[in-house]
């Protein structure tokens, strides 16, 4: 059986990791992603790949960004996209430079023209780059993954994953009136939350409407890094200035291969794609057999109800309900997918929705309360 999935996005060649710059244009989802096309056979050259998803069909465009500017010569790292009020698409990314083993991180902008044209767009770096040259005082150069949203008052907010000089994870906030001039505001203060993560990566800070009470809430999805593990978590609550109040933090996905998702708001809900991999985990099975490494999840619909986060596949095929690796223990109310396990509360039917596509195995259960993304080799 071939490893390459039919419906999960994989790179044509080389290594894929984080999804970047999710953008909806005329009903089509543009998906950028971290791409090192010569991984395993040539020098590292990480840029942005580009594909479009329309009517559940994937089409690859030529790579959009390469590390060929002085401020990103060692990598065009992760970031996001924003659609301005005039309909223009702009990309933001972290430029990586390493000299004598020392990293320098910058935040940069790219103007995009004709993104839905036959060539997949034309990309021009802002001559003013880098817009943010290095970290704010008190932070290290682990300072990356800009996510941009346009606020109700017409201004813009950037959320960055960061690491403080005393090795604490943080989500840093900048604001701008025009997407060019950015003002540092500080980092998000999670009220009554104790965390020993040394770094926060890939933050998503958006507002969603809860289906139960029709009220809008702030949702944060991010990836805390610990000495012994990497996770992806969510919290829903209220952001007042830089103070975020929530009553719980939970895993987005309980599988063995899920990291660095991106979310974009759509009509009070969100679309989400994640990387089916983890930092430092590069099994060479698919690379040796077929010349590519890693895939993204299928798109998922994400919504809130009663303060809980729910997920649902957006898939061209109907899910299965049984699989040899998926097991339900009614006594302990535990769902297992391979070695990964998670519990469902009393009264919630597991009803697993299972999609096995090449080497990609995804499961959503409990009416959307639990999700698992696993690579099966």
C-alpha positions, 0 to 999 in steps of 0.5 A: 500500500502506498504511504502517500494519502489521497486527501491529506496535503503532502509535499511534492518532494522533501519535508513539510511541517507547519501549515502557514497563512491559511486564507479563504479567497472566493470560497477556496482555501489557500494553504501555505506550509513550511517546505524544505524541498531537498530535505535529505539530499541537499542543504536545508532551505526552508520556505513556504509551499503553496496549495489550494483546496477547492471542492475537496480537491488539492492542487499544488502551486509553485512554492511561494517563498524561498529563503533568499533575503538577508534577513531570512537566509536561513529560513522563511519560518512560520507565519500567517496571512491577513486579508485587508479591508480592501481585499488584498492578501498579505503574508507575515513570517519569521525570518531566521538568520544564524551566524556563529550558532546565534539565531536572529529572528525578524518579522516580515511582510509579503505583498501578494497579487493574483493569489487565485490566478493560474500561477498561484500568485506573485509575491513581493517582500516589503522593502521596509522589512524587517518590520520587527527586527529582533525581540522586545527587551526581556525576550530571546530570539525564540520569537516567531510565528506571527498571527495577524487579525484585523480587529473591529476598530480596523486596527491589526493585532499580531500574536507571536510565540516567544521565550523570555530570558528566564526561559518561560513561554509567552504569547507576545502582542503587537498592534498596528494601524496599518500593518507596517508600523508595529507597537509592542504591547507586552505578553498575554497574562494567563490568570491563575495558570501555572505552566513550566513550558520554556517556549510557546509556539504557533499562537492563534488568538481569535474570537468565536461565537458559542453556539449555546449562548450566542456570545462571543469569546476569545479562543487561544490555541498554542503549542507549549514546549517542555523539556520532555514533551511538545503539546498543542492546547486550547483555552476559551475565555475573555481577553481584557487588554493583556489579561486572559481569564479562563477556567481550563486548558485542554489538549486540542488533539490526543494523537501522537502526531499533531502540532502547530495548527492554524485557525481562521475564523469563519462566521463565528466558527473556525477552520483548522489544519494541523501538522501531522508531526512533532518537532524533532520527529522525522521518521524516514520511512516515507522519505526513503520509499516515496521521497516526501515527509509529513502531511497536514491533517484534513481541514476541521471545522472548529466551534464552541458550545457550552464553553467546550471546543468541538471538532468535525472533519471537512472531508470528501469521503464518509468516515468509518466507524471501526478500525483495528487501532481504535478501541473503546473501553466502556468500563473506564470510558476510554478511547484508544487510538494506538497507544494514545488514550483519552476519556469521555464523560458519562453520557457521551456516546463515543461514536468514533469517526475514522478516516484512514488515508494512506499513512494518515489516521485521524479520529474524531469521537464523542460528537467532536469532543476528542480528536486523534491524529496519528501517522501509521507506518 
